[in-house]
Amino acid sequence: NYQTRINLAYKYSRICNLLAKQGINVIIATISLFDEIHIWNRENIKNYLEIYLKVNLEELKKRDPKKIYSNFFQGKTSNVAGLDIDIDEPKNPDLVLDFSQEKKVESMIKIILEKYFDKFGMANEYKI
């Protein structure tokens, strides 16, 4: 349900904040698509960089090891974010990566690192 999902999202954010305060660079991948989480992260996590990886439904169906999407479309499950549960797409992400078959993982990593180093003034300190 909504409350369980938002509580979990806050837990992830607070853990990231705790680690960031200790000088650790934190990377976390979540499906925490709530406006209030995006706002909280920006206000509380030092050096926060929000990356939105947009993946189309056809690709999500292909990458379905838990059978979430196939079960949803067969009527076997419900409460799937983005299908029958509304999501809040990030309004001001620092970077949006649209998934496509043409993009290689290595090239997306390079884009992410360049954005991070550029945003925090470290572009000349690292070779990518």
FENDAVEN-V876101 format. One record per pair of residues at least 12 apart in sequence whose ideal C-beta (glycine too) atoms are under 6 Angstrom apart, sorted by the first residue. I is the first residue (numbers start at 1). J is the second residue. Records with the same first field share a line. If there is no record, write none. Layout:
I: J ; J
This chain:
6: 34
9: 32 ; 34 ; 37
12: 30
13: 40 ; 41
16: 28 ; 45
17: 44 ; 45
20: 45 ; 46
31: 81
33: 87 ; 88
34: 88
35: 88
38: 90
47: 120
49: 94 ; 116
50: 90 ; 93 ; 94
51: 95
52: 90 ; 93 ; 96
53: 97
54: 98
55: 99
59: 99
68: 80
95: 115
110: 128
113: 128
114: 128
